[in-house]
Amino acid sequence: MGKWKVTVDRDACIGDGVCESLCPDVFKLDDEGLSTVLKPEIDDSLYDCVKEAVEACPAECITMEKIE
């Protein structure tokens, strides 16, 4: 599959924390209670948990784009 770029739109983030609970290696809530990306580039080993976080995010503020 390859490498993927992960981003969070912090303006849209509501601090639900579902991303951190599903994929703590990639996401963490910061001091403001908003999601931050710990690993902005991931490989296949983290793909499934990031995809699950993207789909579960109630604010739909997480994106994952394939890096060519």
BAMARZA-556107 format. One record per residue: residue in one letter; residue number from 1; x, y, z of N, C-alpha, C, O in turn. Coordinates in pm, whole numbers, plus 50000, padded with zeros to 5 digits. Layout:
{pt 'a' NUM {X Y Z} {X Y Z} {X Y Z} {X Y Z}}
...
***
This chain:
{pt 'm' 1 {50081 49881 50000} {50000 50000 50000} {50086 50126 50000} {50063 50213 49917}}
{pt 'g' 2 {50182 50138 50088} {50271 50253 50081} {50270 50342 50203} {50253 50297 50316}}
{pt 'k' 3 {50291 50471 50176} {50296 50571 50283} {50175 50663 50271} {50120 50684 50163}}
{pt 'w' 4 {50135 50717 50387} {50017 50801 50394} {50045 50925 50478} {50118 50917 50577}}
{pt 'k' 5 {49989 51039 50438} {49999 51164 50514} {49870 51179 50595} {49760 51170 50540}}
{pt 'v' 6 {49885 51204 50725} {49771 51216 50815} {49763 51360 50866} {49863 51416 50912}}
{pt 't' 7 {49645 51420 50857} {49625 51556 50908} {49495 51565 50987} {49403 51486 50968}}
{pt 'v' 8 {49492 51663 51077} {49371 51694 51153} {49341 51843 51132} {49429 51927 51149}}
{pt 'd' 9 {49218 51873 51096} {49172 52012 51088} {49134 52055 51229} {49023 52028 51276}}
{pt 'r' 10 {49226 52121 51296} {49205 52158 51436} {49092 52259 51454} {49034 52268 51562}}
{pt 'd' 11 {49059 52335 51350} {48947 52428 51358} {48814 52353 51365} {48717 52403 51422}}
{pt 'a' 12 {48811 52234 51308} {48688 52154 51307} {48684 52053 51422} {48577 52002 51456}}
{pt 'c' 13 {48798 52023 51483} {48807 51924 51589} {48722 51966 51709} {48724 52082 51751}}
{pt 'i' 14 {48647 51869 51765} {48565 51896 51883} {48623 51831 52009} {48563 51840 52116}}
{pt 'g' 15 {48738 51766 51997} {48805 51708 52113} {48738 51585 52168} {48748 51557 52288}}
{pt 'd' 16 {48669 51512 52084} {48598 51391 52125} {48695 51284 52179} {48661 51211 52272}}
{pt 'g' 17 {48814 51276 52119} {48915 51182 52165} {48905 51042 52108} {48985 50955 52144}}
{pt 'v' 18 {48810 51019 52019} {48796 50885 51961} {48921 50847 51881} {48960 50730 51878}}
{pt 'c' 19 {48984 50944 51817} {49104 50916 51738} {49217 50865 51828} {49285 50768 51795}}
{pt 'e' 20 {49236 50931 51941} {49341 50890 52035} {49311 50752 52093} {49403 50672 52111}}
{pt 's' 21 {49186 50723 52122} {49152 50594 52179} {49170 50481 52078} {49206 50369 52115}}
{pt 'l' 22 {49145 50509 51950} {49160 50407 51846} {49303 50391 51798} {49344 50281 51760}}
{pt 'c' 23 {49379 50500 51799} {49512 50497 51739} {49608 50589 51817} {49649 50693 51767}}
{pt 'p' 24 {49643 50550 51940} {49726 50637 52024} {49869 50657 51975} {49937 50749 52020}}
{pt 'd' 25 {49915 50573 51884} {50049 50592 51827} {50053 50711 51730} {50160 50763 51700}}
{pt 'v' 26 {49936 50753 51682} {49930 50859 51581} {49863 50986 51634} {49903 51097 51597}}
{pt 'f' 27 {49763 50972 51720} {49686 51088 51766} {49697 51107 51918} {49707 51010 51993}}
{pt 'k' 28 {49694 51233 51959} {49695 51266 52102} {49619 51398 52120} {49635 51491 52041}}
{pt 'l' 29 {49538 51404 52225} {49474 51530 52258} {49574 51617 52333} {49641 51570 52426}}
{pt 'd' 30 {49585 51743 52292} {49684 51833 52352} {49623 51908 52471} {49512 51876 52515}}
{pt 'd' 31 {49695 52006 52523} {49651 52082 52639} {49523 52161 52613} {49451 52196 52707}}
{pt 'e' 32 {49494 52188 52487} {49370 52259 52450} {49253 52162 52434} {49140 52205 52412}}
{pt 'g' 33 {49282 52033 52444} {49177 51933 52428} {49148 51900 52283} {49044 51841 52252}}
{pt 'l' 34 {49239 51937 52193} {49221 51912 52051} {49322 51808 52003} {49430 51793 52060}}
{pt 's' 35 {49286 51738 51899} {49371 51632 51846} {49494 51689 51777} {49486 51787 51702}}
{pt 't' 36 {49607 51626 51802} {49730 51655 51729} {49780 51525 51668} {49752 51416 51719}}
{pt 'v' 37 {49853 51538 51560} {49908 51421 51491} {50052 51402 51537} {50137 51488 51516}}
{pt 'l' 38 {50079 51287 51598} {50213 51255 51645} {50302 51206 51532} {50423 51230 51531}}
{pt 'k' 39 {50241 51136 51437} {50314 51082 51321} {50242 51128 51195} {50145 51064 51154}}
{pt 'p' 40 {50286 51238 51133} {50217 51288 51015} {50232 51200 50891} {50155 51212 50796}}
{pt 'e' 41 {50332 51111 50892} {50347 51015 50783} {50347 50875 50842} {50425 50844 50932}}
{pt 'i' 42 {50258 50791 50790} {50248 50654 50841} {50271 50555 50727} {50264 50590 50609}}
{pt 'd' 43 {50300 50431 50766} {50311 50324 50667} {50198 50224 50690} {50104 50251 50766}}
{pt 'd' 44 {50207 50111 50625} {50100 50011 50631} {50071 49961 50772} {49959 49920 50801}}
{pt 's' 45 {50171 49965 50860} {50151 49910 50995} {50048 49989 51075} {49986 49933 51166}}
{pt 'l' 46 {50028 50117 51045} {49932 50200 51117} {49809 50235 51033} {49719 50305 51081}}
{pt 'y' 47 {49806 50189 50910} {49697 50224 50819} {49559 50190 50876} {49469 50274 50873}}
{pt 'd' 48 {49543 50069 50927} {49410 50025 50971} {49356 50108 51086} {49239 50145 51086}}
{pt 'c' 49 {49440 50139 51186} {49388 50216 51299} {49361 50360 51259} {49266 50420 51310}}
{pt 'v' 50 {49441 50419 51170} {49414 50555 51124} {49286 50558 51041} {49205 50650 51056}}
{pt 'k' 51 {49267 50460 50955} {49145 50453 50875} {49022 50442 50966} {48920 50505 50940}}
{pt 'e' 52 {49033 50363 51070} {48924 50350 51165} {48896 50484 51236} {48780 50521 51257}}
{pt 'a' 53 {49002 50557 51271} {48986 50688 51334} {48920 50787 51239} {48834 50865 51280}}
{pt 'v' 54 {48960 50786 51113} {48900 50873 51011} {48749 50847 51004} {48669 50941 51004}}
{pt 'e' 55 {48713 50721 50998} {48571 50684 50984} {48491 50711 51111} {48371 50737 51103}}
{pt 'a' 56 {48554 50705 51228} {48483 50720 51355} {48476 50865 51403} {48396 50895 51492}}
{pt 'c' 57 {48556 50953 51347} {48561 51091 51395} {48426 51160 51375} {48380 51173 51261}}
{pt 'p' 58 {48362 51205 51484} {48231 51269 51469} {48238 51405 51399} {48139 51450 51341}}
{pt 'a' 59 {48353 51471 51404} {48369 51601 51339} {48420 51588 51195} {48427 51687 51123}}
{pt 'e' 60 {48454 51467 51155} {48507 51440 51020} {48624 51533 50987} {48630 51589 50878}}
{pt 'c' 61 {48715 51549 51083} {48825 51644 51064} {48960 51578 51039} {49062 51646 51030}}
{pt 'i' 62 {48962 51445 51027} {49087 51374 51002} {49092 51334 50854} {48996 51281 50799}}
{pt 't' 63 {49206 51359 50792} {49224 51315 50653} {49349 51229 50643} {49444 51242 50721}}
{pt 'm' 64 {49347 51141 50546} {49459 51052 50519} {49477 51048 50367} {49386 51008 50294}}
{pt 'e' 65 {49593 51091 50320} {49619 51096 50176} {49741 51012 50144} {49841 51014 50215}}
{pt 'k' 66 {49731 50938 50036} {49843 50855 49991} {49955 50945 49940} {49932 51041 49866}}
{pt 'i' 67 {50077 50914 49981} {50195 50985 49935} {50255 50905 49819} {50285 50787 49833}}
{pt 'e' 68 {50273 50970 49706} {50328 50900 49589} {50476 50879 49602} {50538 50822 49512}}
***
